[in-house]
Amino acid sequence: MPPTRIIIDTDPGIDDALALILAFASPELSVEAITTVAGNVAVSQATRNACLLLDVVGPHLRPSVAKGAAHPMTRPLRTAQHYHGEDGLGNLSRFKAEGGMLRYPEPQQLLSPQSAQALMIEQIGAAPGEIVLICIGPLTNLAMAIRTAPAEMAKVKEIIVMGGAIQAPGNVTPAAEFNVHTDPEAASLVFASGLPITLVPLDVTQRVLLTAELVDTLVRHVGSHVTQFVRDTTERLFGVEKEQTGRAATPLHDPLAIGAVIDPSLVTRRPFDVQVETGEGPAQGMTIADRRQVGGQWKRPPNLQVCMEVDAGRFVALFLERICRLPA
C-alpha cells in the first residue's frame, strides 16, 4: 500500500511536536505539508516550532511549511504557554550543547509564500480523494479554507480533528477542550460543513499516557537527537502535570490523531451529531453530542464520526517504538 498523503495543521505545543515526530517516523504516512495556526502559542512561534521540529527529525524531511491564522475568527487569542512553556516546547533555550551553544539553534526552514489556507486549498484541490488533513490545533485555518473554497476543500479524503469532549470533562474549562474552546466559531463552521470528519476527543486521548517513567526507562537509552528532544521538551511538562494531577504523566492528545490514520483499528468510531456552543457563558466551546436513544426522526443526522474507544496500550507501544526509530 502506498503511504497516506497527509497535511498536518498544528500549533506546536509539546504534544503537537510529539505528533509530528510520530508522523515522520511512520512509513504509512507521507507528510505533504505542515500548516500552522495560533493556539498553544502565537502563530509566529508555532511556525518557528514546526521548523525547529523539522531540524530535529532530519534535513531529509522538508515538506512545505505555511503560516496561517494569527488569531481566532472572532475572538482574541488566549494561548497555553502557562502549560507548554514560553516557547511552546518546554523552554528549550535552557539546554546547551558542548561549548555552550544552544542545543536547539534557530531553524533554517524556508516558509511557503502561500498562506496556510491557500496551501490547503491548492494541495487538496490538486489531488481529489487523496489527502487526509489532520488538524491538531484550533480549526481557524480549516474554517477559513472551507469558507473561501468549499468546492476544492470537498475533495479532501478525510479530516481528522483532535478536539472536543463528549462524555469526558474539558481540559481548559469544566465543559470545553482547548482547541475547540480557542475558536468555537471555527469549529462550528467545520462541523457543519458536511465534509468527512473524524473527531478524536478527550474521551480517548486522556486514556493514552506518556509517563516520565516510560521516557526514562525506554527513550533515554536510544541516544538519538530525536529522543533527546523528547526528553527535553517533556521534562517541564511532567513537572506541571505532577503539580496539577499528582502524576508525572501527560496525555498524548495530538499523537493519537496521527495514530488514528496510521492504524484506524486503534480507535472505535461512532456517528454522532455534534454541535459547538459559541456563547459567552461557562459552556463556551462545549461539544454537545446527541447521544439520545430515540428514533431518527427525532434527531439530526450525524455530522461526525467520533472516536469513543481506544486500544491505549497498543497505541502507546506504537508511539514509543516509532519515536525510537528515527535515526536523527
Secondary structure, DSSP 4 states (H G I P E B T S, - for coil): -PPEEEEEEE---HHHHHHHHHHHT-TTEEEEEEEE-SSSS-HHHHHHHHHHHHHHH-TT---EEEE--SS-SSS-----HHHH-TTSSS-GGG-B-GGG-BSSPPP-PPPPSS-HHHHHHHHHHHSTTTEEEEE-S-SHHHHHHHHH-HHHHTT-SEEEEE---SSSPPSSSSS--HHHHH-HHHHHHHHTS---EEEE-HHHHTTSEEEHHHHHHTGGGT--HHHHHHHHHHHHHHHHHHHHHSSSEEE-HHHHHHHHHH-GGGEEEEEE-EEE--SSSTTTT-EEE------GGGSPPP-EEEEEEE-HHHHHHHHHHHHTT---
